[in-house]
């Protein structure tokens, strides 16, 4: 799988808390984005079904 490097801006509080939970920040961001994408797809699917 190809790796893409991007710069993101997050609060220092969120960064410190995430690093406290996992030392691999890139993996944490990757997992969070996967969950976000799944959630948004589910929401979109529900909206389409309700129409």
N, C-alpha and C positions, 0 to 999 in steps of 0.2 A: 504494500500500500504506500502510495506517495505521501510525503510529509510536506505540509505547507506552513511556512512561518509567517505569522501575522503579529502585529502589535495591537494590544488591547489596553484600554484604560479601565481600571477597577479601583475601588476604594482600598486604602491601605488596610482597613479593618477586615474586609473580605479576604484580601490576600493573606494576611497574617493568620486568620482563622483556617483558611484552606491549607496552608503550609503546616499548621499545627496538626491537622488531621491526616495529611499525606505529604510526604517529602517530594513526591513526583508531581509538580505543579502542572506540567503538560498533560499528564494522564488525568488529573482532576478536571481540567478544562475540557478535555476530550469527552470524559464521561458526562459532565454537566451538559455539554452541547447535545450529546446523543439523547439524553433524557428530555431536554427542551424540545428537540425536533420530534420525538415520539409524542410528547404532550400536544404540541401544536397540530400534528397530523390527526390525532384523535379528536381534538376540538373541531378541526375543519370537517372531519368525517361526520361528527354529530350534527354540525350545522347543516350540512348537505342532506342528511337523513331527515332532519326536522322540517326541511323546506317542502 
